Amino acid sequence: MNSRQFDPIDHLTVTVTSVRTVTTVAVSGEIDMTTRDVMAEQLFEQLDAAPAALVIDLTKIEFMGSAGLAVLIEAHQRTSQGTTFAIVAPDPSAACRTLAVSGLDQLLPVHHTIDEAMRSPDR
């Protein structure tokens, strides 16, 4: 019998890009208790660098549970003075539904496109 151990990297990918003063953290796959640390490590590392703007792109999220919501809340709380924080969750998408059902779309700066996030007055 072949058994393969679970590897969170197989279920979640985090890509960081920086253009001028904007750092984008693009997350794809599934965010749950088993993969949350993959996202959190990259996200918090970028926040520690205190970019002028941080955009979390959830466009390619297939599933986001409460563990993903907790990471987003913590990231927002960790955002330093002088850093603009934005989340991109297209409508319809798994991330958009999860943020809406939880009510976090009313508390966090959620946008439906990258362009919308970049044009935001908070940016």
Chimera marker file (.cmm) of the C-alpha trace (Angstrom):
<marker_set name="trace">
<marker id="1" x="0.000" y="0.000" z="0.000" r="1" g="1" b="0" radius="0.5"/>
<marker id="2" x="1.386" y="3.380" z="-1.025" r="1" g="1" b="0" radius="0.5"/>
<marker id="3" x="0.601" y="6.275" z="1.223" r="1" g="1" b="0" radius="0.5"/>
<marker id="4" x="1.594" y="9.812" z="0.494" r="1" g="1" b="0" radius="0.5"/>
<marker id="5" x="1.939" y="12.404" z="3.220" r="1" g="1" b="0" radius="0.5"/>
<marker id="6" x="-0.061" y="15.596" z="2.946" r="1" g="1" b="0" radius="0.5"/>
<marker id="7" x="2.016" y="18.555" z="1.799" r="1" g="1" b="0" radius="0.5"/>
<marker id="8" x="0.345" y="21.992" z="2.100" r="1" g="1" b="0" radius="0.5"/>
<marker id="9" x="2.475" y="23.272" z="-0.790" r="1" g="1" b="0" radius="0.5"/>
<marker id="10" x="0.513" y="20.929" z="-3.084" r="1" g="1" b="0" radius="0.5"/>
<marker id="11" x="-2.725" y="22.734" z="-2.201" r="1" g="1" b="0" radius="0.5"/>
<marker id="12" x="-1.738" y="26.390" z="-1.916" r="1" g="1" b="0" radius="0.5"/>
<marker id="13" x="0.591" y="28.626" z="-3.892" r="1" g="1" b="0" radius="0.5"/>
<marker id="14" x="1.699" y="32.097" z="-2.844" r="1" g="1" b="0" radius="0.5"/>
<marker id="15" x="3.420" y="34.412" z="-5.329" r="1" g="1" b="0" radius="0.5"/>
<marker id="16" x="4.862" y="37.764" z="-4.308" r="1" g="1" b="0" radius="0.5"/>
<marker id="17" x="5.536" y="40.553" z="-6.804" r="1" g="1" b="0" radius="0.5"/>
<marker id="18" x="6.587" y="44.125" z="-6.225" r="1" g="1" b="0" radius="0.5"/>
<marker id="19" x="6.180" y="46.932" z="-8.730" r="1" g="1" b="0" radius="0.5"/>
<marker id="20" x="7.321" y="50.341" z="-7.556" r="1" g="1" b="0" radius="0.5"/>
<marker id="21" x="5.636" y="50.886" z="-4.198" r="1" g="1" b="0" radius="0.5"/>
<marker id="22" x="2.993" y="48.143" z="-4.474" r="1" g="1" b="0" radius="0.5"/>
<marker id="23" x="3.565" y="44.600" z="-3.235" r="1" g="1" b="0" radius="0.5"/>
<marker id="24" x="1.058" y="42.009" z="-4.424" r="1" g="1" b="0" radius="0.5"/>
<marker id="25" x="0.638" y="38.679" z="-2.681" r="1" g="1" b="0" radius="0.5"/>
<marker id="26" x="-1.300" y="36.388" z="-5.039" r="1" g="1" b="0" radius="0.5"/>
<marker id="27" x="-2.719" y="33.272" z="-3.413" r="1" g="1" b="0" radius="0.5"/>
<marker id="28" x="-4.159" y="30.320" z="-5.327" r="1" g="1" b="0" radius="0.5"/>
<marker id="29" x="-5.628" y="27.017" z="-4.232" r="1" g="1" b="0" radius="0.5"/>
<marker id="30" x="-7.300" y="26.177" z="-0.932" r="1" g="1" b="0" radius="0.5"/>
<marker id="31" x="-6.901" y="28.087" z="2.339" r="1" g="1" b="0" radius="0.5"/>
<marker id="32" x="-7.772" y="25.998" z="5.375" r="1" g="1" b="0" radius="0.5"/>
<marker id="33" x="-6.171" y="24.910" z="8.673" r="1" g="1" b="0" radius="0.5"/>
<marker id="34" x="-3.619" y="22.762" z="6.862" r="1" g="1" b="0" radius="0.5"/>
<marker id="35" x="-2.465" y="25.454" z="4.424" r="1" g="1" b="0" radius="0.5"/>
<marker id="36" x="-2.954" y="28.716" z="6.356" r="1" g="1" b="0" radius="0.5"/>
<marker id="37" x="0.683" y="28.880" z="7.475" r="1" g="1" b="0" radius="0.5"/>
<marker id="38" x="1.934" y="28.838" z="3.873" r="1" g="1" b="0" radius="0.5"/>
<marker id="39" x="-0.050" y="32.011" z="3.201" r="1" g="1" b="0" radius="0.5"/>
<marker id="40" x="0.578" y="33.600" z="6.602" r="1" g="1" b="0" radius="0.5"/>
<marker id="41" x="4.376" y="33.273" z="6.437" r="1" g="1" b="0" radius="0.5"/>
<marker id="42" x="4.639" y="35.025" z="3.074" r="1" g="1" b="0" radius="0.5"/>
<marker id="43" x="2.042" y="37.649" z="3.909" r="1" g="1" b="0" radius="0.5"/>
<marker id="44" x="3.509" y="38.579" z="7.292" r="1" g="1" b="0" radius="0.5"/>
<marker id="45" x="7.026" y="38.679" z="5.839" r="1" g="1" b="0" radius="0.5"/>
<marker id="46" x="5.841" y="41.258" z="3.305" r="1" g="1" b="0" radius="0.5"/>
<marker id="47" x="4.058" y="43.276" z="5.996" r="1" g="1" b="0" radius="0.5"/>
<marker id="48" x="7.252" y="43.324" z="8.079" r="1" g="1" b="0" radius="0.5"/>
<marker id="49" x="8.923" y="45.096" z="5.141" r="1" g="1" b="0" radius="0.5"/>
<marker id="50" x="6.251" y="47.843" z="5.435" r="1" g="1" b="0" radius="0.5"/>
<marker id="51" x="5.519" y="48.451" z="1.736" r="1" g="1" b="0" radius="0.5"/>
<marker id="52" x="3.601" y="51.574" z="0.727" r="1" g="1" b="0" radius="0.5"/>
<marker id="53" x="0.758" y="49.326" z="-0.458" r="1" g="1" b="0" radius="0.5"/>
<marker id="54" x="-0.003" y="45.638" z="0.004" r="1" g="1" b="0" radius="0.5"/>
<marker id="55" x="-2.598" y="43.941" z="-2.201" r="1" g="1" b="0" radius="0.5"/>
<marker id="56" x="-3.731" y="40.399" z="-1.399" r="1" g="1" b="0" radius="0.5"/>
<marker id="57" x="-5.019" y="38.841" z="-4.622" r="1" g="1" b="0" radius="0.5"/>
<marker id="58" x="-7.480" y="36.004" z="-3.906" r="1" g="1" b="0" radius="0.5"/>
<marker id="59" x="-8.637" y="35.710" z="-7.530" r="1" g="1" b="0" radius="0.5"/>
<marker id="60" x="-7.535" y="32.068" z="-7.835" r="1" g="1" b="0" radius="0.5"/>
<marker id="61" x="-8.790" y="30.780" z="-4.484" r="1" g="1" b="0" radius="0.5"/>
<marker id="62" x="-10.882" y="27.615" z="-4.820" r="1" g="1" b="0" radius="0.5"/>
<marker id="63" x="-11.810" y="27.360" z="-1.118" r="1" g="1" b="0" radius="0.5"/>
<marker id="64" x="-11.332" y="29.596" z="1.904" r="1" g="1" b="0" radius="0.5"/>
<marker id="65" x="-12.309" y="28.493" z="5.386" r="1" g="1" b="0" radius="0.5"/>
<marker id="66" x="-12.241" y="30.301" z="8.703" r="1" g="1" b="0" radius="0.5"/>
<marker id="67" x="-8.457" y="29.802" z="8.965" r="1" g="1" b="0" radius="0.5"/>
<marker id="68" x="-8.028" y="31.966" z="5.858" r="1" g="1" b="0" radius="0.5"/>
<marker id="69" x="-10.303" y="34.625" z="7.300" r="1" g="1" b="0" radius="0.5"/>
<marker id="70" x="-8.247" y="34.638" z="10.498" r="1" g="1" b="0" radius="0.5"/>
<marker id="71" x="-5.042" y="35.223" z="8.503" r="1" g="1" b="0" radius="0.5"/>
<marker id="72" x="-6.647" y="38.152" z="6.658" r="1" g="1" b="0" radius="0.5"/>
<marker id="73" x="-7.805" y="39.717" z="9.929" r="1" g="1" b="0" radius="0.5"/>
<marker id="74" x="-4.350" y="39.309" z="11.474" r="1" g="1" b="0" radius="0.5"/>
<marker id="75" x="-2.701" y="40.746" z="8.363" r="1" g="1" b="0" radius="0.5"/>
<marker id="76" x="-4.989" y="43.778" z="8.493" r="1" g="1" b="0" radius="0.5"/>
<marker id="77" x="-4.175" y="44.279" z="12.177" r="1" g="1" b="0" radius="0.5"/>
<marker id="78" x="-0.435" y="43.968" z="11.469" r="1" g="1" b="0" radius="0.5"/>
<marker id="79" x="-0.517" y="46.562" z="8.719" r="1" g="1" b="0" radius="0.5"/>
<marker id="80" x="1.754" y="49.382" z="9.770" r="1" g="1" b="0" radius="0.5"/>
<marker id="81" x="0.998" y="53.081" z="9.614" r="1" g="1" b="0" radius="0.5"/>
<marker id="82" x="1.712" y="54.276" z="6.090" r="1" g="1" b="0" radius="0.5"/>
<marker id="83" x="0.894" y="50.956" z="4.391" r="1" g="1" b="0" radius="0.5"/>
<marker id="84" x="-2.298" y="50.768" z="2.353" r="1" g="1" b="0" radius="0.5"/>
<marker id="85" x="-3.985" y="47.363" z="2.627" r="1" g="1" b="0" radius="0.5"/>
<marker id="86" x="-6.372" y="45.891" z="0.028" r="1" g="1" b="0" radius="0.5"/>
<marker id="87" x="-7.899" y="42.497" z="-0.698" r="1" g="1" b="0" radius="0.5"/>
<marker id="88" x="-9.010" y="41.463" z="-4.198" r="1" g="1" b="0" radius="0.5"/>
<marker id="89" x="-11.833" y="38.909" z="-4.323" r="1" g="1" b="0" radius="0.5"/>
<marker id="90" x="-13.757" y="38.818" z="-7.616" r="1" g="1" b="0" radius="0.5"/>
<marker id="91" x="-17.510" y="38.408" z="-7.568" r="1" g="1" b="0" radius="0.5"/>
<marker id="92" x="-18.416" y="35.598" z="-7.961" r="1" g="1" b="0" radius="0.5"/>
<marker id="93" x="-15.611" y="33.581" z="-6.350" r="1" g="1" b="0" radius="0.5"/>
<marker id="94" x="-15.032" y="31.327" z="-3.364" r="1" g="1" b="0" radius="0.5"/>
<marker id="95" x="-13.130" y="34.081" z="-1.559" r="1" g="1" b="0" radius="0.5"/>
<marker id="96" x="-15.844" y="36.670" z="-2.227" r="1" g="1" b="0" radius="0.5"/>
<marker id="97" x="-18.577" y="34.333" z="-0.937" r="1" g="1" b="0" radius="0.5"/>
<marker id="98" x="-16.620" y="33.501" z="2.232" r="1" g="1" b="0" radius="0.5"/>
<marker id="99" x="-15.866" y="37.165" z="2.945" r="1" g="1" b="0" radius="0.5"/>
<marker id="100" x="-19.525" y="38.113" z="2.360" r="1" g="1" b="0" radius="0.5"/>
<marker id="101" x="-21.011" y="35.306" z="4.477" r="1" g="1" b="0" radius="0.5"/>
<marker id="102" x="-18.669" y="36.165" z="7.352" r="1" g="1" b="0" radius="0.5"/>
<marker id="103" x="-19.398" y="39.889" z="7.044" r="1" g="1" b="0" radius="0.5"/>
<marker id="104" x="-15.695" y="40.667" z="6.701" r="1" g="1" b="0" radius="0.5"/>
<marker id="105" x="-16.312" y="42.276" z="3.323" r="1" g="1" b="0" radius="0.5"/>
<marker id="106" x="-17.863" y="45.115" z="5.349" r="1" g="1" b="0" radius="0.5"/>
<marker id="107" x="-14.893" y="45.431" z="7.730" r="1" g="1" b="0" radius="0.5"/>
<marker id="108" x="-11.902" y="44.865" z="5.451" r="1" g="1" b="0" radius="0.5"/>
<marker id="109" x="-11.022" y="46.775" z="2.257" r="1" g="1" b="0" radius="0.5"/>
<marker id="110" x="-12.297" y="44.222" z="-0.294" r="1" g="1" b="0" radius="0.5"/>
<marker id="111" x="-12.306" y="45.022" z="-4.024" r="1" g="1" b="0" radius="0.5"/>
<marker id="112" x="-13.502" y="42.921" z="-6.960" r="1" g="1" b="0" radius="0.5"/>
<marker id="113" x="-10.556" y="43.650" z="-9.300" r="1" g="1" b="0" radius="0.5"/>
<marker id="114" x="-6.891" y="44.628" z="-9.038" r="1" g="1" b="0" radius="0.5"/>
<marker id="115" x="-7.653" y="47.841" z="-10.969" r="1" g="1" b="0" radius="0.5"/>
<marker id="116" x="-10.396" y="48.735" z="-8.494" r="1" g="1" b="0" radius="0.5"/>
<marker id="117" x="-8.017" y="48.149" z="-5.582" r="1" g="1" b="0" radius="0.5"/>
<marker id="118" x="-5.365" y="50.335" z="-7.217" r="1" g="1" b="0" radius="0.5"/>
<marker id="119" x="-7.858" y="53.185" z="-7.819" r="1" g="1" b="0" radius="0.5"/>
<marker id="120" x="-9.229" y="53.051" z="-4.292" r="1" g="1" b="0" radius="0.5"/>
<marker id="121" x="-9.020" y="56.334" z="-2.378" r="1" g="1" b="0" radius="0.5"/>
<marker id="122" x="-7.493" y="54.353" z="0.514" r="1" g="1" b="0" radius="0.5"/>
<marker id="123" x="-4.612" y="53.479" z="-1.800" r="1" g="1" b="0" radius="0.5"/>
<link id1="1" id2="2" r="1" g="1" b="0" radius="0.2"/>
<link id1="2" id2="3" r="1" g="1" b="0" radius="0.2"/>
<link id1="3" id2="4" r="1" g="1" b="0" radius="0.2"/>
<link id1="4" id2="5" r="1" g="1" b="0" radius="0.2"/>
<link id1="5" id2="6" r="1" g="1" b="0" radius="0.2"/>
<link id1="6" id2="7" r="1" g="1" b="0" radius="0.2"/>
<link id1="7" id2="8" r="1" g="1" b="0" radius="0.2"/>
<link id1="8" id2="9" r="1" g="1" b="0" radius="0.2"/>
<link id1="9" id2="10" r="1" g="1" b="0" radius="0.2"/>
<link id1="10" id2="11" r="1" g="1" b="0" radius="0.2"/>
<link id1="11" id2="12" r="1" g="1" b="0" radius="0.2"/>
<link id1="12" id2="13" r="1" g="1" b="0" radius="0.2"/>
<link id1="13" id2="14" r="1" g="1" b="0" radius="0.2"/>
<link id1="14" id2="15" r="1" g="1" b="0" radius="0.2"/>
<link id1="15" id2="16" r="1" g="1" b="0" radius="0.2"/>
<link id1="16" id2="17" r="1" g="1" b="0" radius="0.2"/>
<link id1="17" id2="18" r="1" g="1" b="0" radius="0.2"/>
<link id1="18" id2="19" r="1" g="1" b="0" radius="0.2"/>
<link id1="19" id2="20" r="1" g="1" b="0" radius="0.2"/>
<link id1="20" id2="21" r="1" g="1" b="0" radius="0.2"/>
<link id1="21" id2="22" r="1" g="1" b="0" radius="0.2"/>
<link id1="22" id2="23" r="1" g="1" b="0" radius="0.2"/>
<link id1="23" id2="24" r="1" g="1" b="0" radius="0.2"/>
<link id1="24" id2="25" r="1" g="1" b="0" radius="0.2"/>
<link id1="25" id2="26" r="1" g="1" b="0" radius="0.2"/>
<link id1="26" id2="27" r="1" g="1" b="0" radius="0.2"/>
<link id1="27" id2="28" r="1" g="1" b="0" radius="0.2"/>
<link id1="28" id2="29" r="1" g="1" b="0" radius="0.2"/>
<link id1="29" id2="30" r="1" g="1" b="0" radius="0.2"/>
<link id1="30" id2="31" r="1" g="1" b="0" radius="0.2"/>
<link id1="31" id2="32" r="1" g="1" b="0" radius="0.2"/>
<link id1="32" id2="33" r="1" g="1" b="0" radius="0.2"/>
<link id1="33" id2="34" r="1" g="1" b="0" radius="0.2"/>
<link id1="34" id2="35" r="1" g="1" b="0" radius="0.2"/>
<link id1="35" id2="36" r="1" g="1" b="0" radius="0.2"/>
<link id1="36" id2="37" r="1" g="1" b="0" radius="0.2"/>
<link id1="37" id2="38" r="1" g="1" b="0" radius="0.2"/>
<link id1="38" id2="39" r="1" g="1" b="0" radius="0.2"/>
<link id1="39" id2="40" r="1" g="1" b="0" radius="0.2"/>
<link id1="40" id2="41" r="1" g="1" b="0" radius="0.2"/>
<link id1="41" id2="42" r="1" g="1" b="0" radius="0.2"/>
<link id1="42" id2="43" r="1" g="1" b="0" radius="0.2"/>
<link id1="43" id2="44" r="1" g="1" b="0" radius="0.2"/>
<link id1="44" id2="45" r="1" g="1" b="0" radius="0.2"/>
<link id1="45" id2="46" r="1" g="1" b="0" radius="0.2"/>
<link id1="46" id2="47" r="1" g="1" b="0" radius="0.2"/>
<link id1="47" id2="48" r="1" g="1" b="0" radius="0.2"/>
<link id1="48" id2="49" r="1" g="1" b="0" radius="0.2"/>
<link id1="49" id2="50" r="1" g="1" b="0" radius="0.2"/>
<link id1="50" id2="51" r="1" g="1" b="0" radius="0.2"/>
<link id1="51" id2="52" r="1" g="1" b="0" radius="0.2"/>
<link id1="52" id2="53" r="1" g="1" b="0" radius="0.2"/>
<link id1="53" id2="54" r="1" g="1" b="0" radius="0.2"/>
<link id1="54" id2="55" r="1" g="1" b="0" radius="0.2"/>
<link id1="55" id2="56" r="1" g="1" b="0" radius="0.2"/>
<link id1="56" id2="57" r="1" g="1" b="0" radius="0.2"/>
<link id1="57" id2="58" r="1" g="1" b="0" radius="0.2"/>
<link id1="58" id2="59" r="1" g="1" b="0" radius="0.2"/>
<link id1="59" id2="60" r="1" g="1" b="0" radius="0.2"/>
<link id1="60" id2="61" r="1" g="1" b="0" radius="0.2"/>
<link id1="61" id2="62" r="1" g="1" b="0" radius="0.2"/>
<link id1="62" id2="63" r="1" g="1" b="0" radius="0.2"/>
<link id1="63" id2="64" r="1" g="1" b="0" radius="0.2"/>
<link id1="64" id2="65" r="1" g="1" b="0" radius="0.2"/>
<link id1="65" id2="66" r="1" g="1" b="0" radius="0.2"/>
<link id1="66" id2="67" r="1" g="1" b="0" radius="0.2"/>
<link id1="67" id2="68" r="1" g="1" b="0" radius="0.2"/>
<link id1="68" id2="69" r="1" g="1" b="0" radius="0.2"/>
<link id1="69" id2="70" r="1" g="1" b="0" radius="0.2"/>
<link id1="70" id2="71" r="1" g="1" b="0" radius="0.2"/>
<link id1="71" id2="72" r="1" g="1" b="0" radius="0.2"/>
<link id1="72" id2="73" r="1" g="1" b="0" radius="0.2"/>
<link id1="73" id2="74" r="1" g="1" b="0" radius="0.2"/>
<link id1="74" id2="75" r="1" g="1" b="0" radius="0.2"/>
<link id1="75" id2="76" r="1" g="1" b="0" radius="0.2"/>
<link id1="76" id2="77" r="1" g="1" b="0" radius="0.2"/>
<link id1="77" id2="78" r="1" g="1" b="0" radius="0.2"/>
<link id1="78" id2="79" r="1" g="1" b="0" radius="0.2"/>
<link id1="79" id2="80" r="1" g="1" b="0" radius="0.2"/>
<link id1="80" id2="81" r="1" g="1" b="0" radius="0.2"/>
<link id1="81" id2="82" r="1" g="1" b="0" radius="0.2"/>
<link id1="82" id2="83" r="1" g="1" b="0" radius="0.2"/>
<link id1="83" id2="84" r="1" g="1" b="0" radius="0.2"/>
<link id1="84" id2="85" r="1" g="1" b="0" radius="0.2"/>
<link id1="85" id2="86" r="1" g="1" b="0" radius="0.2"/>
<link id1="86" id2="87" r="1" g="1" b="0" radius="0.2"/>
<link id1="87" id2="88" r="1" g="1" b="0" radius="0.2"/>
<link id1="88" id2="89" r="1" g="1" b="0" radius="0.2"/>
<link id1="89" id2="90" r="1" g="1" b="0" radius="0.2"/>
<link id1="90" id2="91" r="1" g="1" b="0" radius="0.2"/>
<link id1="91" id2="92" r="1" g="1" b="0" radius="0.2"/>
<link id1="92" id2="93" r="1" g="1" b="0" radius="0.2"/>
<link id1="93" id2="94" r="1" g="1" b="0" radius="0.2"/>
<link id1="94" id2="95" r="1" g="1" b="0" radius="0.2"/>
<link id1="95" id2="96" r="1" g="1" b="0" radius="0.2"/>
<link id1="96" id2="97" r="1" g="1" b="0" radius="0.2"/>
<link id1="97" id2="98" r="1" g="1" b="0" radius="0.2"/>
<link id1="98" id2="99" r="1" g="1" b="0" radius="0.2"/>
<link id1="99" id2="100" r="1" g="1" b="0" radius="0.2"/>
<link id1="100" id2="101" r="1" g="1" b="0" radius="0.2"/>
<link id1="101" id2="102" r="1" g="1" b="0" radius="0.2"/>
<link id1="102" id2="103" r="1" g="1" b="0" radius="0.2"/>
<link id1="103" id2="104" r="1" g="1" b="0" radius="0.2"/>
<link id1="104" id2="105" r="1" g="1" b="0" radius="0.2"/>
<link id1="105" id2="106" r="1" g="1" b="0" radius="0.2"/>
<link id1="106" id2="107" r="1" g="1" b="0" radius="0.2"/>
<link id1="107" id2="108" r="1" g="1" b="0" radius="0.2"/>
<link id1="108" id2="109" r="1" g="1" b="0" radius="0.2"/>
<link id1="109" id2="110" r="1" g="1" b="0" radius="0.2"/>
<link id1="110" id2="111" r="1" g="1" b="0" radius="0.2"/>
<link id1="111" id2="112" r="1" g="1" b="0" radius="0.2"/>
<link id1="112" id2="113" r="1" g="1" b="0" radius="0.2"/>
<link id1="113" id2="114" r="1" g="1" b="0" radius="0.2"/>
<link id1="114" id2="115" r="1" g="1" b="0" radius="0.2"/>
<link id1="115" id2="116" r="1" g="1" b="0" radius="0.2"/>
<link id1="116" id2="117" r="1" g="1" b="0" radius="0.2"/>
<link id1="117" id2="118" r="1" g="1" b="0" radius="0.2"/>
<link id1="118" id2="119" r="1" g="1" b="0" radius="0.2"/>
<link id1="119" id2="120" r="1" g="1" b="0" radius="0.2"/>
<link id1="120" id2="121" r="1" g="1" b="0" radius="0.2"/>
<link id1="121" id2="122" r="1" g="1" b="0" radius="0.2"/>
<link id1="122" id2="123" r="1" g="1" b="0" radius="0.2"/>
</marker_set>
